[in-house]
Every structure is written in structure tokens, then in C-alpha cells.
Amino acid sequence: METIHTITTPELTAKLNKSEIDIIHFIDSWLPTFDRWSVKELSYKCRISEDDGTAAADMLILHGLIENADDDTMMGRTVRVTADGATWMRENTETINSIKLMLDTDLFDDTEIAES
């Protein structure tokens, strides 16, 4: 069973899994320089399978954070950040970064003891 992380704001309550958090974190780190990405590229950059990347992109579209863009002949399916999505990401950057840090197990050594 996967863990779902909920970010609640007055405008939107987003229930996001790890793949969705990874993609949102990546997108947020590149805004406003880039606002359009290939789903295949997002999957590769976030180290998730293409199927998981596609599923995550579809869920982020349902949340209204991104939307489909014109398909690219070389890159395939592309998505872009909505204006409301960019604002939401900027307002929740600290929360997104905190969840990403918590989920990134590569940052921790197996011998470390977890404290809560």
C-alpha cells in the first residue's frame, strides 16, 4: 500500500503519492525557467518508470496543477504547468521540499537510526 501525502490549502487539497511528489518537486525547482515538459523526460529525471510517470501526470492534471500541452514529434506527450498550479507550487514549496526530503531514502545511510 502506498503512502498518500495530503497538502491542504484554501484553494486546493492535493492528495499526492511519491511519484507525484517527485514530479511536483522537479517542476517546482525549474519554474519559471521552464513550464513545459515531456512526460517521458519527467519520468527519467525523477527516476520513475514511464508508466508511473504517466499515471502521476494524469493525477496532477486531475488536481489542476498541470495540463496537457501539444504533443512533440520527438518528445511524445508533453504537459505544462497551469497558472494556478505554478502559484500553488510556489505557495507550498516548503511543504513539497519537506515531503521530498522525507521520501528520498538515498539521502540516508542504512545504519542511521530514525527518530520521530
N, CA, C and O atoms as CSV, one atom per row, in Angstrom:
chain,resi,resn,atom,element,x,y,z
A,1,MET,N,N,0.843,-1.179,0.000
A,1,MET,CA,C,0.000,0.000,0.000
A,1,MET,C,C,0.885,1.239,0.000
A,1,MET,O,O,1.818,1.348,0.796
A,2,GLU,N,N,0.587,2.163,-0.892
A,2,GLU,CA,C,1.422,3.355,-0.967
A,2,GLU,C,C,0.919,4.438,-0.019
A,2,GLU,O,O,-0.260,4.495,0.332
A,3,THR,N,N,1.847,5.286,0.377
A,3,THR,CA,C,1.522,6.388,1.269
A,3,THR,C,C,1.051,7.579,0.445
A,3,THR,O,O,1.658,7.926,-0.568
A,4,ILE,N,N,-0.012,8.185,0.879
A,4,ILE,CA,C,-0.547,9.374,0.235
A,4,ILE,C,C,-0.295,10.562,1.159
A,4,ILE,O,O,-0.614,10.512,2.347
A,5,HIS,N,N,0.277,11.626,0.610
A,5,HIS,CA,C,0.565,12.836,1.365
A,5,HIS,C,C,-0.446,13.901,0.963
A,5,HIS,O,O,-0.641,14.168,-0.223
A,6,THR,N,N,-1.081,14.501,1.948
A,6,THR,CA,C,-2.122,15.491,1.684
A,6,THR,C,C,-1.597,16.884,1.975
A,6,THR,O,O,-1.085,17.156,3.061
A,7,ILE,N,N,-1.730,17.762,0.993
A,7,ILE,CA,C,-1.395,19.176,1.163
A,7,ILE,C,C,-2.708,19.940,1.005
A,7,ILE,O,O,-3.307,19.965,-0.070
A,8,THR,N,N,-3.134,20.555,2.092
A,8,THR,CA,C,-4.413,21.253,2.098
A,8,THR,C,C,-4.197,22.760,2.105
A,8,THR,O,O,-3.467,23.292,2.941
A,9,THR,N,N,-4.830,23.426,1.178
A,9,THR,CA,C,-4.839,24.889,1.118
A,9,THR,C,C,-6.285,25.308,0.873
A,9,THR,O,O,-7.111,24.476,0.500
A,10,PRO,N,N,-6.598,26.576,1.075
A,10,PRO,CA,C,-7.970,27.003,0.809
A,10,PRO,C,C,-8.413,26.762,-0.644
A,10,PRO,O,O,-9.587,26.500,-0.903
A,11,GLU,N,N,-7.471,26.852,-1.580
A,11,GLU,CA,C,-7.814,26.699,-2.995
A,11,GLU,C,C,-7.893,25.246,-3.438
A,11,GLU,O,O,-8.675,24.910,-4.328
A,12,LEU,N,N,-7.078,24.369,-2.816
A,12,LEU,CA,C,-6.935,23.013,-3.330
A,12,LEU,C,C,-6.445,22.074,-2.242
A,12,LEU,O,O,-5.553,22.418,-1.467
A,13,THR,N,N,-7.025,20.907,-2.192
A,13,THR,CA,C,-6.491,19.842,-1.358
A,13,THR,C,C,-5.942,18.790,-2.303
A,13,THR,O,O,-6.689,18.148,-3.040
A,14,ALA,N,N,-4.619,18.621,-2.275
A,14,ALA,CA,C,-3.958,17.662,-3.164
A,14,ALA,C,C,-3.516,16.452,-2.360
A,14,ALA,O,O,-2.812,16.582,-1.358
A,15,LYS,N,N,-3.932,15.287,-2.801
A,15,LYS,CA,C,-3.513,14.023,-2.196
A,15,LYS,C,C,-2.536,13.396,-3.179
A,15,LYS,O,O,-2.931,12.924,-4.244
A,16,LEU,N,N,-1.249,13.394,-2.812
A,16,LEU,CA,C,-0.186,13.032,-3.731
A,16,LEU,C,C,0.602,11.824,-3.251
A,16,LEU,O,O,0.885,11.689,-2.061
A,17,ASN,N,N,0.960,10.934,-4.197
A,17,ASN,CA,C,1.824,9.806,-3.854
A,17,ASN,C,C,3.273,10.191,-4.137
A,17,ASN,O,O,3.541,11.325,-4.534
A,18,LYS,N,N,4.202,9.272,-3.939
A,18,LYS,CA,C,5.628,9.569,-4.093
A,18,LYS,C,C,5.967,10.038,-5.505
A,18,LYS,O,O,6.695,11.017,-5.664
A,19,SER,N,N,5.462,9.368,-6.520
A,19,SER,CA,C,5.767,9.754,-7.901
A,19,SER,C,C,5.274,11.162,-8.198
A,19,SER,O,O,5.965,11.938,-8.860
A,20,GLU,N,N,4.098,11.491,-7.718
A,20,GLU,CA,C,3.535,12.824,-7.936
A,20,GLU,C,C,4.349,13.888,-7.196
A,20,GLU,O,O,4.584,14.973,-7.728
A,21,ILE,N,N,4.779,13.579,-5.972
A,21,ILE,CA,C,5.629,14.498,-5.209
A,21,ILE,C,C,6.949,14.705,-5.941
A,21,ILE,O,O,7.421,15.836,-6.056
A,22,ASP,N,N,7.551,13.621,-6.440
A,22,ASP,CA,C,8.819,13.729,-7.176
A,22,ASP,C,C,8.669,14.650,-8.380
A,22,ASP,O,O,9.520,15.508,-8.615
A,23,ILE,N,N,7.603,14.479,-9.138
A,23,ILE,CA,C,7.387,15.309,-10.327
A,23,ILE,C,C,7.124,16.755,-9.938
A,23,ILE,O,O,7.688,17.666,-10.543
A,24,ILE,N,N,6.283,16.981,-8.946
A,24,ILE,CA,C,5.996,18.347,-8.497
A,24,ILE,C,C,7.272,19.022,-7.996
A,24,ILE,O,O,7.515,20.191,-8.296
A,25,HIS,N,N,8.081,18.296,-7.239
A,25,HIS,CA,C,9.335,18.850,-6.726
A,25,HIS,C,C,10.258,19.233,-7.879
A,25,HIS,O,O,10.865,20.303,-7.856
A,26,PHE,N,N,10.367,18.371,-8.882
A,26,PHE,CA,C,11.211,18.659,-10.036
A,26,PHE,C,C,10.700,19.880,-10.798
A,26,PHE,O,O,11.467,20.783,-11.133
A,27,ILE,N,N,9.405,19.895,-11.063
A,27,ILE,CA,C,8.817,21.025,-11.799
A,27,ILE,C,C,9.019,22.324,-11.033
A,27,ILE,O,O,9.407,23.337,-11.614
A,28,ASP,N,N,8.755,22.296,-9.725
A,28,ASP,CA,C,8.875,23.497,-8.900
A,28,ASP,C,C,10.302,24.037,-8.922
A,28,ASP,O,O,10.503,25.250,-8.873
A,29,SER,N,N,11.288,23.158,-8.995
A,29,SER,CA,C,12.681,23.607,-8.989
A,29,SER,C,C,13.068,24.319,-10.287
A,29,SER,O,O,14.061,25.046,-10.315
A,30,TRP,N,N,12.305,24.121,-11.354
A,30,TRP,CA,C,12.619,24.747,-12.638
A,30,TRP,C,C,11.724,25.915,-13.006
A,30,TRP,O,O,11.978,26.591,-14.003
A,31,LEU,N,N,10.677,26.170,-12.221
A,31,LEU,CA,C,9.817,27.320,-12.509
A,31,LEU,C,C,10.525,28.600,-12.149
A,31,LEU,O,O,11.238,28.587,-11.146
A,32,PRO,N,N,10.409,29.675,-12.839
A,32,PRO,CA,C,9.648,29.907,-14.052
A,32,PRO,C,C,10.457,29.695,-15.329
A,32,PRO,O,O,9.978,30.006,-16.420
A,33,THR,N,N,11.680,29.168,-15.208
A,33,THR,CA,C,12.530,28.978,-16.387
A,33,THR,C,C,11.854,28.103,-17.435
A,33,THR,O,O,11.831,28.448,-18.616
A,34,PHE,N,N,11.302,26.970,-17.002
A,34,PHE,CA,C,10.587,26.073,-17.905
A,34,PHE,C,C,9.177,25.876,-17.374
A,34,PHE,O,O,8.960,25.863,-16.163
A,35,ASP,N,N,8.221,25.723,-18.281
A,35,ASP,CA,C,6.856,25.443,-17.842
A,35,ASP,C,C,6.245,24.304,-18.655
A,35,ASP,O,O,5.049,24.034,-18.537
A,36,ARG,N,N,7.055,23.632,-19.479
A,36,ARG,CA,C,6.559,22.546,-20.334
A,36,ARG,C,C,7.585,21.422,-20.352
A,36,ARG,O,O,8.779,21.664,-20.533
A,37,TRP,N,N,7.108,20.178,-20.160
A,37,TRP,CA,C,7.996,19.020,-20.120
A,37,TRP,C,C,7.373,17.831,-20.829
A,37,TRP,O,O,6.151,17.718,-20.930
A,38,SER,N,N,8.210,16.969,-21.305
A,38,SER,CA,C,7.791,15.675,-21.825
A,38,SER,C,C,7.528,14.761,-20.628
A,38,SER,O,O,8.290,14.776,-19.661
A,39,VAL,N,N,6.475,13.981,-20.685
A,39,VAL,CA,C,6.175,13.040,-19.604
A,39,VAL,C,C,7.303,12.016,-19.501
A,39,VAL,O,O,7.676,11.610,-18.400
A,40,LYS,N,N,7.842,11.603,-20.637
A,40,LYS,CA,C,8.963,10.660,-20.643
A,40,LYS,C,C,10.189,11.261,-19.943
A,40,LYS,O,O,10.871,10.582,-19.175
A,41,GLU,N,N,10.457,12.537,-20.218
A,41,GLU,CA,C,11.588,13.227,-19.592
A,41,GLU,C,C,11.377,13.362,-18.084
A,41,GLU,O,O,12.299,13.126,-17.303
A,42,LEU,N,N,10.166,13.740,-17.675
A,42,LEU,CA,C,9.873,13.850,-16.241
A,42,LEU,C,C,10.093,12.513,-15.541
A,42,LEU,O,O,10.653,12.465,-14.446
A,43,SER,N,N,9.653,11.434,-16.173
A,43,SER,CA,C,9.830,10.101,-15.590
A,43,SER,C,C,11.312,9.786,-15.424
A,43,SER,O,O,11.742,9.304,-14.376
A,44,TYR,N,N,12.086,10.065,-16.468
A,44,TYR,CA,C,13.527,9.799,-16.429
A,44,TYR,C,C,14.213,10.640,-15.355
A,44,TYR,O,O,15.001,10.116,-14.567
A,45,LYS,N,N,13.921,11.925,-15.319
A,45,LYS,CA,C,14.566,12.831,-14.361
A,45,LYS,C,C,14.205,12.493,-12.918
A,45,LYS,O,O,15.007,12.697,-12.007
A,46,CYS,N,N,13.000,11.977,-12.714
A,46,CYS,CA,C,12.547,11.643,-11.360
A,46,CYS,C,C,12.815,10.184,-10.994
A,46,CYS,O,O,12.438,9.725,-9.916
A,47,ARG,N,N,13.468,9.463,-11.901
A,47,ARG,CA,C,13.832,8.056,-11.681
A,47,ARG,C,C,12.626,7.176,-11.365
A,47,ARG,O,O,12.651,6.365,-10.439
A,48,ILE,N,N,11.578,7.356,-12.153
A,48,ILE,CA,C,10.398,6.506,-12.029
A,48,ILE,C,C,10.111,5.903,-13.399
A,48,ILE,O,O,10.571,6.416,-14.418
A,49,SER,N,N,9.361,4.828,-13.419
A,49,SER,CA,C,9.049,4.184,-14.696
A,49,SER,C,C,8.165,5.107,-15.530
A,49,SER,O,O,7.496,5.995,-14.999
A,50,GLU,N,N,8.172,4.886,-16.822
A,50,GLU,CA,C,7.357,5.717,-17.706
A,50,GLU,C,C,5.869,5.539,-17.402
A,50,GLU,O,O,5.097,6.495,-17.475
A,51,ASP,N,N,5.469,4.304,-17.058
A,51,ASP,CA,C,4.067,4.068,-16.703
A,51,ASP,C,C,3.680,4.832,-15.443
A,51,ASP,O,O,2.610,5.437,-15.386
A,52,ASP,N,N,4.558,4.807,-14.420
A,52,ASP,CA,C,4.281,5.551,-13.189
A,52,ASP,C,C,4.278,7.052,-13.453
A,52,ASP,O,O,3.479,7.785,-12.871
A,53,GLY,N,N,5.176,7.512,-14.335
A,53,GLY,CA,C,5.215,8.930,-14.693
A,53,GLY,C,C,3.947,9.373,-15.392
A,53,GLY,O,O,3.427,10.458,-15.129
A,54,THR,N,N,3.448,8.523,-16.289
A,54,THR,CA,C,2.203,8.836,-16.998
A,54,THR,C,C,1.032,8.873,-16.020
A,54,THR,O,O,0.196,9.773,-16.083
A,55,ALA,N,N,0.974,7.897,-15.119
A,55,ALA,CA,C,-0.103,7.865,-14.121
A,55,ALA,C,C,-0.029,9.086,-13.206
A,55,ALA,O,O,-1.056,9.679,-12.877
A,56,ALA,N,N,1.181,9.462,-12.797
A,56,ALA,CA,C,1.350,10.638,-11.934
A,56,ALA,C,C,0.942,11.911,-12.671
A,56,ALA,O,O,0.274,12.773,-12.099
A,57,ALA,N,N,1.339,12.031,-13.927
A,57,ALA,CA,C,0.960,13.209,-14.720
A,57,ALA,C,C,-0.558,13.299,-14.850
A,57,ALA,O,O,-1.131,14.383,-14.749
A,58,ASP,N,N,-1.206,12.154,-15.074
A,58,ASP,CA,C,-2.667,12.148,-15.183
A,58,ASP,C,C,-3.322,12.627,-13.892
A,58,ASP,O,O,-4.294,13.382,-13.935
A,59,MET,N,N,-2.799,12.195,-12.740
A,59,MET,CA,C,-3.364,12.626,-11.458
A,59,MET,C,C,-3.112,14.119,-11.214
A,59,MET,O,O,-3.976,14.819,-10.685
A,60,LEU,N,N,-1.939,14.598,-11.596
A,60,LEU,CA,C,-1.643,16.022,-11.429
A,60,LEU,C,C,-2.535,16.876,-12.328
A,60,LEU,O,O,-2.877,18.007,-11.983
A,61,ILE,N,N,-2.906,16.326,-13.480
A,61,ILE,CA,C,-3.867,17.012,-14.356
A,61,ILE,C,C,-5.228,17.080,-13.675
A,61,ILE,O,O,-5.895,18.113,-13.719
A,62,LEU,N,N,-5.639,15.985,-13.047
A,62,LEU,CA,C,-6.918,15.984,-12.330
A,62,LEU,C,C,-6.941,16.994,-11.196
A,62,LEU,O,O,-7.983,17.579,-10.905
A,63,HIS,N,N,-5.796,17.203,-10.554
A,63,HIS,CA,C,-5.702,18.197,-9.484
A,63,HIS,C,C,-5.677,19.621,-10.036
A,63,HIS,O,O,-5.886,20.576,-9.287
A,64,GLY,N,N,-5.426,19.774,-11.331
A,64,GLY,CA,C,-5.379,21.097,-11.935
A,64,GLY,C,C,-4.021,21.771,-11.831
A,64,GLY,O,O,-3.905,22.968,-12.092
A,65,LEU,N,N,-2.979,21.012,-11.449
A,65,LEU,CA,C,-1.649,21.596,-11.305
A,65,LEU,C,C,-0.912,21.669,-12.635
A,65,LEU,O,O,-0.122,22.585,-12.859
A,66,ILE,N,N,-1.167,20.710,-13.514
A,66,ILE,CA,C,-0.588,20.719,-14.858
A,66,ILE,C,C,-1.701,20.419,-15.850
A,66,ILE,O,O,-2.808,20.044,-15.464
A,67,GLU,N,N,-1.398,20.585,-17.125
A,67,GLU,CA,C,-2.362,20.278,-18.170
A,67,GLU,C,C,-1.610,19.727,-19.375
A,67,GLU,O,O,-0.404,19.933,-19.515
A,68,ASN,N,N,-2.328,19.029,-20.235
A,68,ASN,CA,C,-1.704,18.517,-21.451
A,68,ASN,C,C,-1.302,19.673,-22.341
A,68,ASN,O,O,-2.026,20.661,-22.469
A,69,ALA,N,N,-0.140,19.536,-22.954
A,69,ALA,CA,C,0.335,20.504,-23.948
A,69,ALA,C,C,0.336,19.787,-25.288
A,69,ALA,O,O,0.039,18.595,-25.364
A,70,ASP,N,N,0.669,20.512,-26.336
A,70,ASP,CA,C,0.750,19.885,-27.655
A,70,ASP,C,C,1.806,18.796,-27.648
A,70,ASP,O,O,2.893,18.985,-27.102
A,71,ASP,N,N,1.492,17.653,-28.255
A,71,ASP,CA,C,2.469,16.574,-28.357
A,71,ASP,C,C,3.624,17.018,-29.237
A,71,ASP,O,O,3.441,17.763,-30.200
A,72,ASP,N,N,4.800,16.555,-28.895
A,72,ASP,CA,C,6.003,16.879,-29.641
A,72,ASP,C,C,6.424,15.632,-30.411
A,72,ASP,O,O,6.436,14.540,-29.843
A,73,THR,N,N,6.768,15.769,-31.687
A,73,THR,CA,C,7.119,14.600,-32.500
A,73,THR,C,C,8.343,13.881,-31.956
A,73,THR,O,O,8.446,12.663,-32.102
A,74,MET,N,N,9.268,14.591,-31.339
A,74,MET,CA,C,10.475,13.953,-30.799
A,74,MET,C,C,10.315,13.526,-29.350
A,74,MET,O,O,10.889,12.518,-28.938
A,75,MET,N,N,9.547,14.275,-28.572
A,75,MET,CA,C,9.459,14.025,-27.136
A,75,MET,C,C,8.190,13.305,-26.721
A,75,MET,O,O,8.094,12.875,-25.571
A,76,GLY,N,N,7.226,13.156,-27.592
A,76,GLY,CA,C,5.979,12.482,-27.248
A,76,GLY,C,C,5.033,13.390,-26.486
A,76,GLY,O,O,4.965,14.592,-26.740
A,77,ARG,N,N,4.313,12.805,-25.559
A,77,ARG,CA,C,3.320,13.552,-24.779
A,77,ARG,C,C,4.014,14.590,-23.906
A,77,ARG,O,O,4.994,14.286,-23.225
A,78,THR,N,N,3.509,15.803,-23.930
A,78,THR,CA,C,4.053,16.865,-23.094
A,78,THR,C,C,2.961,17.455,-22.205
A,78,THR,O,O,1.774,17.407,-22.525
A,79,VAL,N,N,3.398,18.005,-21.096
A,79,VAL,CA,C,2.493,18.674,-20.155
A,79,VAL,C,C,3.092,20.028,-19.814
A,79,VAL,O,O,4.293,20.251,-19.963
A,80,ARG,N,N,2.232,20.924,-19.354
A,80,ARG,CA,C,2.708,22.233,-18.921
A,80,ARG,C,C,2.008,22.601,-17.617
A,80,ARG,O,O,0.933,22.094,-17.297
A,81,VAL,N,N,2.640,23.480,-16.891
A,81,VAL,CA,C,2.117,23.926,-15.606
A,81,VAL,C,C,1.033,24.967,-15.856
A,81,VAL,O,O,1.211,25.877,-16.666
A,82,THR,N,N,-0.073,24.830,-15.166
A,82,THR,CA,C,-1.127,25.843,-15.253
A,82,THR,C,C,-0.715,27.053,-14.414
A,82,THR,O,O,0.143,26.936,-13.539
A,83,ALA,N,N,-1.309,28.194,-14.670
A,83,ALA,CA,C,-1.007,29.394,-13.885
A,83,ALA,C,C,-1.350,29.168,-12.413
A,83,ALA,O,O,-0.582,29.531,-11.523
A,84,ASP,N,N,-2.517,28.563,-12.171
A,84,ASP,CA,C,-2.905,28.268,-10.787
A,84,ASP,C,C,-1.965,27.238,-10.164
A,84,ASP,O,O,-1.642,27.320,-8.979
A,85,GLY,N,N,-1.527,26.265,-10.974
A,85,GLY,CA,C,-0.600,25.251,-10.480
A,85,GLY,C,C,0.732,25.859,-10.079
A,85,GLY,O,O,1.295,25.489,-9.049
A,86,ALA,N,N,1.248,26.792,-10.884
A,86,ALA,CA,C,2.520,27.447,-10.562
A,86,ALA,C,C,2.405,28.238,-9.262
A,86,ALA,O,O,3.308,28.209,-8.426
A,87,THR,N,N,1.297,28.936,-9.102
A,87,THR,CA,C,1.067,29.698,-7.871
A,87,THR,C,C,0.990,28.760,-6.675
A,87,THR,O,O,1.596,29.021,-5.636
A,88,TRP,N,N,0.240,27.661,-6.822
A,88,TRP,CA,C,0.094,26.693,-5.736
A,88,TRP,C,C,1.446,26.100,-5.355
A,88,TRP,O,O,1.749,25.955,-4.171
A,89,MET,N,N,2.263,25.755,-6.358
A,89,MET,CA,C,3.584,25.183,-6.075
A,89,MET,C,C,4.461,26.177,-5.327
A,89,MET,O,O,5.147,25.801,-4.377
A,90,ARG,N,N,4.448,27.433,-5.738
A,90,ARG,CA,C,5.251,28.459,-5.067
A,90,ARG,C,C,4.791,28.655,-3.625
A,90,ARG,O,O,5.621,28.819,-2.731
A,91,GLU,N,N,3.501,28.641,-3.392
A,91,GLU,CA,C,2.974,28.830,-2.041
A,91,GLU,C,C,3.258,27.631,-1.141
A,91,GLU,O,O,3.289,27.768,0.082
A,92,ASN,N,N,3.465,26.461,-1.735
A,92,ASN,CA,C,3.676,25.240,-0.955
A,92,ASN,C,C,5.068,24.646,-1.147
A,92,ASN,O,O,5.275,23.460,-0.891
A,93,THR,N,N,6.019,25.453,-1.592
A,93,THR,CA,C,7.375,24.961,-1.840
A,93,THR,C,C,7.980,24.313,-0.604
A,93,THR,O,O,8.581,23.243,-0.705
A,94,GLU,N,N,7.837,24.928,0.542
A,94,GLU,CA,C,8.432,24.390,1.767
A,94,GLU,C,C,7.833,23.017,2.114
A,94,GLU,O,O,8.565,22.104,2.496
A,95,THR,N,N,6.547,22.874,1.988
A,95,THR,CA,C,5.892,21.588,2.263
A,95,THR,C,C,6.331,20.530,1.265
A,95,THR,O,O,6.628,19.398,1.647
A,96,ILE,N,N,6.375,20.894,-0.014
A,96,ILE,CA,C,6.802,19.951,-1.056
A,96,ILE,C,C,8.236,19.509,-0.800
A,96,ILE,O,O,8.541,18.319,-0.885
A,97,ASN,N,N,9.123,20.456,-0.485
A,97,ASN,CA,C,10.520,20.116,-0.199
A,97,ASN,C,C,10.651,19.217,1.025
A,97,ASN,O,O,11.464,18.293,1.032
A,98,SER,N,N,9.855,19.482,2.059
A,98,SER,CA,C,9.904,18.663,3.273
A,98,SER,C,C,9.460,17.232,3.000
A,98,SER,O,O,10.083,16.283,3.477
A,99,ILE,N,N,8.385,17.075,2.235
A,99,ILE,CA,C,7.911,15.728,1.900
A,99,ILE,C,C,8.934,15.026,1.025
A,99,ILE,O,O,9.215,13.847,1.240
A,100,LYS,N,N,9.494,15.718,0.049
A,100,LYS,CA,C,10.510,15.134,-0.830
A,100,LYS,C,C,11.722,14.678,-0.025
A,100,LYS,O,O,12.244,13.589,-0.261
A,101,LEU,N,N,12.170,15.490,0.916
A,101,LEU,CA,C,13.303,15.130,1.767
A,101,LEU,C,C,12.992,13.881,2.582
A,101,LEU,O,O,13.841,13.000,2.723
A,102,MET,N,N,11.795,13.805,3.110
A,102,MET,CA,C,11.388,12.655,3.909
A,102,MET,C,C,11.339,11.383,3.055
A,102,MET,O,O,11.670,10.301,3.540
A,103,LEU,N,N,10.930,11.505,1.791
A,103,LEU,CA,C,10.780,10.342,0.918
A,103,LEU,C,C,12.075,9.900,0.250
A,103,LEU,O,O,12.165,8.763,-0.212
A,104,ASP,N,N,13.076,10.767,0.186
A,104,ASP,CA,C,14.309,10.456,-0.543
A,104,ASP,C,C,15.238,9.620,0.323
A,104,ASP,O,O,16.088,10.160,1.031
A,105,THR,N,N,15.077,8.315,0.266
A,105,THR,CA,C,15.854,7.408,1.109
A,105,THR,C,C,17.328,7.345,0.715
A,105,THR,O,O,18.146,6.865,1.499
A,106,ASP,N,N,17.685,7.817,-0.476
A,106,ASP,CA,C,19.091,7.831,-0.877
A,106,ASP,C,C,19.914,8.809,-0.042
A,106,ASP,O,O,21.142,8.723,-0.025
A,107,LEU,N,N,19.260,9.728,0.645
A,107,LEU,CA,C,19.968,10.694,1.473
A,107,LEU,C,C,20.416,10.107,2.804
A,107,LEU,O,O,21.223,10.709,3.513
A,108,PHE,N,N,19.896,8.937,3.141
A,108,PHE,CA,C,20.144,8.376,4.457
A,108,PHE,C,C,20.938,7.078,4.357
A,108,PHE,O,O,20.810,6.328,3.390
A,109,ASP,N,N,21.749,6.832,5.359
A,109,ASP,CA,C,22.546,5.624,5.465
A,109,ASP,C,C,21.710,4.557,6.173
A,109,ASP,O,O,20.961,4.868,7.100
A,110,ASP,N,N,21.836,3.292,5.736
A,110,ASP,CA,C,21.064,2.215,6.356
A,110,ASP,C,C,21.368,2.039,7.833
A,110,ASP,O,O,20.554,1.475,8.564
A,111,THR,N,N,22.525,2.511,8.289
A,111,THR,CA,C,22.894,2.331,9.696
A,111,THR,C,C,22.352,3.440,10.583
A,111,THR,O,O,22.437,3.349,11.808
A,112,GLU,N,N,21.789,4.499,9.974
A,112,GLU,CA,C,21.252,5.586,10.775
A,112,GLU,C,C,19.964,5.172,11.483
A,112,GLU,O,O,19.179,4.376,10.967
A,113,ILE,N,N,19.771,5.719,12.647
A,113,ILE,CA,C,18.573,5.437,13.432
A,113,ILE,C,C,17.564,6.549,13.206
A,113,ILE,O,O,17.893,7.731,13.303
A,114,ALA,N,N,16.349,6.164,12.907
A,114,ALA,CA,C,15.298,7.153,12.695
A,114,ALA,C,C,14.740,7.616,14.022
A,114,ALA,O,O,14.559,6.822,14.945
A,115,GLU,N,N,14.470,8.899,14.114
A,115,GLU,CA,C,13.851,9.474,15.310
A,115,GLU,C,C,12.628,10.236,14.881
A,115,GLU,O,O,12.616,10.877,13.830
A,116,SER,N,N,11.589,10.165,15.701
A,116,SER,CA,C,10.380,10.932,15.384
A,116,SER,C,C,9.884,11.635,16.601
A,116,SER,O,O,8.873,12.335,16.541
